[in-house]
C-alpha cells in the first residue's frame, strides 16, 4: 500500500493513502466508511437545526439544493473541460523549496520535469475549492457586525459543497475525495457546535418569555384581587364615616383596618372560577395600612374620592 501525504492535511494524524483507506487519528478507515460517517453527521446536524431557528436552512444539506447543484455543475464544467487537460503542471503535492523545483533553460526560468505531473481535474478543482472554503468560512469572522447566522450559513453551505463534491469524485480520485470529506466533516462538526449554542440561546429566550408572560398574568391577577379589596374599602368608608367626618385619613384608616382585614381573611377571592386568595397570603395589616395611605388614597380614583368626601377639610384661617 502506497502512502500519499496531503499537502494541507487537516490534522497531523491524517494520512491519505493510494488505496481506498485513510489513516485518520491513528485508525484506518475506508472511503465508504468515512462517507457513511459523514452522512450520520449530516443527519445529526439536521436534527439539531430542527430545534432552533435554523430549521428553515436544512434544505442546504440536500444534494438537490439549487446553489449546490449549480456549484457542482460549474466546477465540472470549469475543470473537466479545461484546456490544461493533457498538459503537465507542477506537482499538486510537493514540499520541495521553490528554488529546487526550478532551473534556467536558455535564459528562461522553468520548472524541472521531475516536479511536474499531468493535469488532474479532480486535484485542480480541489485546490481551488479548498482555497474558497478557507476564505468564505473565515470572512464572516472578521466582517462587522459579527453575526453567528452568517458564520453558520457559510460553514453549512461549504460543508455541503465539499461533501457532495467529494461524493461525486469517489470513483475518480479517492485521495481527493478523502480530503473533501475530511474538510466537510470538520465544517459539519463546527455547525453542530453552533446549533448547540443557538438552541441554548433559543431556550433562554423562550424561558424569559414564559417568565414575562407569567409575570404579566400574575400582576393582572394581583390587581384584580386588590380591586376587590379597594371596593370593600370604599364601601366601609361610606358606611362608617362619622356625621362630621374623620379628622384625617390616618384616623379613618385606623378605624377601618380591622373590619377590612376581617373581610380579607374571610374572602376566597374567586375570580374566573379560580381561588386567588394566595395573592394576599403574605399581606399584613401594617403593610395594608401603608398601601392605603401612600398609594390607593392618592392614585386610585374611587378610594381617593371616598376619602375626600369622608375627611374633614381644615378651615383656612382668615
C-alpha positions as CSV (number, residue, x, y, z in Angstrom):
1,X,0.0,0.0,0.0
2,X,1.5,3.4,-1.0
3,X,1.3,6.4,1.2
4,X,0.3,9.8,-0.1
5,X,0.5,12.7,2.4
6,X,-1.9,15.5,1.9
7,X,-0.4,18.9,1.0
8,X,-2.6,20.6,3.6
9,X,-3.7,17.9,6.0
10,X,-6.4,18.9,8.4
11,X,-4.6,17.2,11.3
12,X,-1.2,15.9,11.9
13,X,-2.6,12.4,12.3
14,X,-4.3,12.4,8.9
15,X,-2.6,10.4,6.1
16,X,-4.2,9.8,2.7
17,X,-3.2,6.5,1.1
18,X,-3.1,5.4,-2.5
19,X,-5.7,2.7,-1.8
20,X,-9.2,3.3,-0.7
21,X,-8.3,3.7,3.0
22,X,-7.5,6.6,5.2
23,X,-5.3,6.7,8.3
24,X,-7.3,9.1,10.5
25,X,-6.5,9.8,14.1
26,X,-4.4,6.7,14.3
27,X,-7.2,4.5,12.9
28,X,-7.6,3.1,9.4
29,X,-10.9,3.8,7.7
30,X,-12.2,3.0,4.3
31,X,-13.5,5.7,1.9
32,X,-17.0,4.2,2.1
33,X,-17.0,4.1,5.9
34,X,-15.8,7.7,6.0
35,X,-18.6,8.6,3.7
36,X,-21.2,6.9,5.9
37,X,-19.7,8.6,9.0
38,X,-20.3,12.0,7.4
39,X,-23.8,11.0,6.4
40,X,-24.5,10.4,10.1
41,X,-23.1,13.9,10.9
42,X,-25.4,15.4,8.4
43,X,-28.4,13.7,9.9
44,X,-27.3,14.8,13.4
45,X,-26.9,18.3,12.2
46,X,-30.3,18.3,10.5
47,X,-31.9,17.1,13.8
48,X,-30.2,19.9,15.9
49,X,-31.1,22.5,13.3
50,X,-34.8,21.5,13.5
51,X,-34.7,22.5,17.2
52,X,-33.8,26.1,16.6
53,X,-34.4,29.0,14.1
54,X,-32.1,27.4,11.6
55,X,-34.7,24.7,10.8
56,X,-35.5,26.7,7.6
57,X,-32.0,26.0,6.3
58,X,-32.0,22.2,6.5
59,X,-32.5,22.0,2.7
60,X,-28.9,23.1,2.3
61,X,-28.0,19.7,3.5
62,X,-29.6,18.1,0.4
63,X,-27.7,17.4,-2.9
64,X,-30.6,18.9,-5.0
65,X,-30.3,22.3,-3.3
66,X,-30.2,24.8,-6.2
67,X,-26.9,26.6,-5.1
68,X,-25.1,23.3,-4.5
69,X,-26.3,21.8,-7.8
70,X,-25.2,24.9,-9.7
71,X,-21.8,25.0,-8.0
72,X,-21.1,21.3,-8.6
73,X,-22.0,21.8,-12.3
74,X,-19.8,24.9,-12.6
75,X,-16.8,23.1,-11.2
76,X,-17.3,20.2,-13.5
77,X,-17.5,22.5,-16.5
78,X,-14.5,24.6,-15.4
79,X,-12.0,21.9,-14.5
80,X,-13.1,18.9,-16.6
81,X,-13.3,21.0,-19.8
82,X,-10.1,22.9,-19.2
83,X,-7.6,23.5,-21.9
84,X,-5.0,22.2,-19.5
85,X,-6.2,18.6,-19.9
86,X,-3.3,16.5,-21.4
87,X,-0.6,19.1,-20.3
88,X,1.9,18.9,-17.5
89,X,1.5,21.1,-14.4
90,X,3.6,21.4,-11.2
91,X,3.1,18.6,-8.7
92,X,-0.1,19.0,-6.7
93,X,1.7,17.9,-3.5
94,X,5.3,18.9,-3.1
95,X,7.2,20.2,-0.1
96,X,10.4,20.9,-2.1
97,X,11.5,24.5,-1.9
98,X,10.7,26.7,-5.0
99,X,14.4,27.2,-5.8
100,X,14.9,23.5,-6.0
101,X,11.9,22.9,-8.3
102,X,13.1,25.4,-10.9
103,X,16.1,25.9,-13.2
104,X,17.1,28.1,-16.0
105,X,16.9,26.8,-19.6
106,X,18.1,29.1,-22.4
107,X,17.8,32.1,-20.2
108,X,14.3,31.2,-19.1
109,X,13.2,30.1,-15.7
110,X,11.4,26.8,-15.9
111,X,10.1,24.1,-13.6
112,X,12.0,20.9,-13.6
113,X,10.4,17.9,-15.3
114,X,10.5,15.7,-12.2
115,X,8.4,18.3,-10.4
116,X,5.5,18.1,-12.8
117,X,2.7,15.8,-13.5
118,X,-0.3,15.5,-15.8
119,X,-3.1,17.9,-15.2
120,X,-5.7,16.2,-12.9
121,X,-9.1,18.0,-13.0
122,X,-10.0,16.5,-9.6
123,X,-6.9,17.8,-7.9
124,X,-7.0,21.1,-9.7
125,X,-10.7,21.6,-8.6
126,X,-9.9,20.6,-5.0
127,X,-7.0,23.2,-4.9
128,X,-9.5,25.9,-6.0
129,X,-12.3,24.7,-3.8
130,X,-10.1,24.3,-0.7
131,X,-9.0,27.9,-1.1
132,X,-12.5,29.1,-1.4
133,X,-13.6,27.1,1.6
134,X,-11.0,28.7,3.8
135,X,-11.7,32.2,2.5
136,X,-15.5,32.0,2.6
137,X,-15.7,30.5,6.1
138,X,-13.2,32.9,7.5
139,X,-14.6,36.1,6.1
140,X,-17.8,36.2,8.4
141,X,-15.5,36.0,11.4
142,X,-13.8,39.4,10.6
143,X,-16.7,41.3,8.9
144,X,-18.5,43.7,11.2
145,X,-21.1,43.4,12.5
146,X,-20.2,40.0,13.8
147,X,-23.1,37.6,13.1
148,X,-23.3,33.9,14.1
149,X,-26.0,33.5,11.5
150,X,-23.6,34.5,8.7
151,X,-20.9,32.3,10.1
152,X,-23.2,29.3,10.4
153,X,-24.7,29.6,6.9
154,X,-21.2,30.0,5.3
155,X,-20.0,26.9,7.1
156,X,-23.2,25.0,6.3
157,X,-23.1,25.8,2.6
158,X,-19.4,24.9,2.1
159,X,-19.6,21.8,4.2
160,X,-22.4,20.6,1.9
161,X,-20.5,21.6,-1.2
162,X,-17.3,19.9,0.0
163,X,-19.2,16.7,0.9
164,X,-21.2,16.4,-2.3
165,X,-18.2,17.2,-4.4
166,X,-16.2,14.6,-2.6
167,X,-19.1,12.1,-3.2
168,X,-19.1,13.0,-6.9
169,X,-15.4,12.1,-7.4
170,X,-15.2,9.0,-5.2
171,X,-14.7,6.8,-8.2
172,X,-12.3,9.2,-9.9
173,X,-9.8,10.2,-7.3
174,X,-10.1,8.6,-3.8
175,X,-7.4,10.7,-2.2
176,X,-9.0,13.9,-3.2
177,X,-12.4,12.6,-2.2
178,X,-10.9,11.8,1.3
179,X,-9.7,15.3,1.6
180,X,-13.1,16.8,0.6
181,X,-14.8,14.5,3.1
182,X,-12.4,15.4,5.8
183,X,-12.9,19.1,5.3
184,X,-16.7,18.6,5.2
185,X,-16.5,16.6,8.5
186,X,-14.7,19.5,10.1
187,X,-17.2,22.1,8.9
188,X,-20.2,19.9,9.9
189,X,-18.7,19.5,13.4
190,X,-18.5,23.3,13.7
191,X,-22.0,23.6,12.5
192,X,-23.2,21.2,15.1
193,X,-21.4,23.1,17.8
194,X,-23.1,26.3,16.6
195,X,-26.5,24.7,16.7
196,X,-26.0,23.6,20.3
197,X,-25.2,27.3,21.1
198,X,-28.2,28.5,19.2
199,X,-30.5,26.0,20.8
200,X,-29.3,27.2,24.2
201,X,-30.0,30.8,23.3
202,X,-33.4,29.9,21.9
203,X,-34.3,28.1,25.1
204,X,-33.2,31.0,27.2
205,X,-35.4,33.3,25.1
206,X,-38.4,31.0,25.5
207,X,-37.8,30.8,29.3
208,X,-37.6,34.6,29.5
209,X,-40.8,34.9,27.5
210,X,-42.6,32.4,29.7
211,X,-41.4,34.3,32.8
212,X,-42.6,37.7,31.4
213,X,-45.9,36.2,30.4
214,X,-46.3,34.7,33.9
215,X,-45.3,38.0,35.5
216,X,-48.0,39.8,33.4
217,X,-50.6,37.3,34.3
218,X,-49.6,37.3,37.9
219,X,-49.6,41.1,38.0
220,X,-53.1,41.2,36.4
221,X,-54.4,38.6,38.9
222,X,-53.0,40.5,41.9
223,X,-54.5,43.7,40.6
224,X,-57.9,42.0,40.4
225,X,-57.6,40.9,44.0
226,X,-56.6,44.4,45.1
227,X,-59.6,45.9,43.2
228,X,-62.0,43.7,45.3
229,X,-60.3,45.0,48.5
230,X,-60.5,48.6,47.2
231,X,-64.2,48.3,46.5
232,X,-64.7,46.9,50.1
233,X,-62.7,49.8,51.5
234,X,-64.8,52.4,49.6
235,X,-68.0,50.6,51.0
236,X,-66.6,50.7,54.6
237,X,-65.7,54.4,54.2
238,X,-69.2,55.3,53.0
239,X,-70.9,53.2,55.7
240,X,-68.7,54.2,58.6
241,X,-68.0,57.9,58.1
242,X,-69.0,60.0,61.2
243,X,-71.5,62.8,60.7
244,X,-68.8,65.4,60.9
245,X,-66.3,63.2,59.0
246,X,-62.9,61.9,60.1
247,X,-60.1,64.3,61.2
248,X,-57.7,62.9,58.6
249,X,-57.0,59.8,56.6
250,X,-54.8,58.2,59.2
251,X,-57.7,58.3,61.7
252,X,-60.1,56.9,59.2
253,X,-57.8,54.0,58.2
254,X,-57.0,53.1,61.8
255,X,-60.8,52.8,62.4
256,X,-61.5,50.8,59.2
257,X,-58.5,48.5,59.1
258,X,-60.0,45.8,61.4
259,X,-63.3,45.3,59.5
260,X,-61.3,45.5,56.2
261,X,-58.9,42.9,57.4
262,X,-61.7,40.6,58.6
263,X,-63.1,40.8,55.1
264,X,-59.8,39.8,53.6
265,X,-59.4,36.9,55.9
266,X,-62.9,35.6,55.2
267,X,-63.0,36.2,51.4
268,X,-61.9,33.4,48.9
269,X,-61.4,36.0,46.1
270,X,-63.0,33.8,43.4
271,X,-62.0,35.3,40.1
272,X,-63.0,33.4,36.9
273,X,-63.8,30.4,39.0
274,X,-60.4,30.4,40.5
275,X,-59.4,31.0,44.1
276,X,-56.9,33.9,44.2
277,X,-56.5,34.1,48.0
278,X,-52.9,33.1,47.7
279,X,-52.3,36.6,46.2
280,X,-52.7,38.1,49.6
281,X,-51.1,35.3,51.6
282,X,-48.1,37.4,52.6
283,X,-50.0,40.6,53.2
284,X,-50.0,42.1,56.8
285,X,-52.2,44.7,58.4
286,X,-49.3,47.2,58.7
287,X,-48.4,46.7,55.0
288,X,-52.1,47.2,54.0
289,X,-52.3,50.4,56.1
290,X,-49.2,51.7,54.3
291,X,-50.6,50.8,50.9
292,X,-53.9,52.5,51.6
293,X,-52.3,55.8,52.8
294,X,-49.5,56.1,50.4
295,X,-50.9,54.5,47.2
296,X,-54.6,53.8,47.0
297,X,-55.8,57.1,48.6
298,X,-53.6,59.0,46.2
299,X,-53.7,57.0,43.0
300,X,-56.9,55.0,43.0
301,X,-59.7,57.4,41.9
302,X,-62.5,55.6,43.8
303,X,-60.6,55.4,47.1
304,X,-59.4,58.9,46.7
305,X,-62.9,60.3,46.2
306,X,-64.3,58.3,49.1
307,X,-61.6,59.7,51.5
308,X,-62.1,63.3,50.1
309,X,-65.7,63.1,51.0
310,X,-65.2,61.5,54.4
311,X,-62.4,63.5,55.8
312,X,-63.0,66.9,57.3
313,X,-61.4,69.7,55.4
314,X,-59.3,72.1,57.5
315,X,-60.8,75.6,57.7
316,X,-58.5,78.2,56.4
317,X,-57.6,80.9,58.9
318,X,-58.5,84.4,57.8
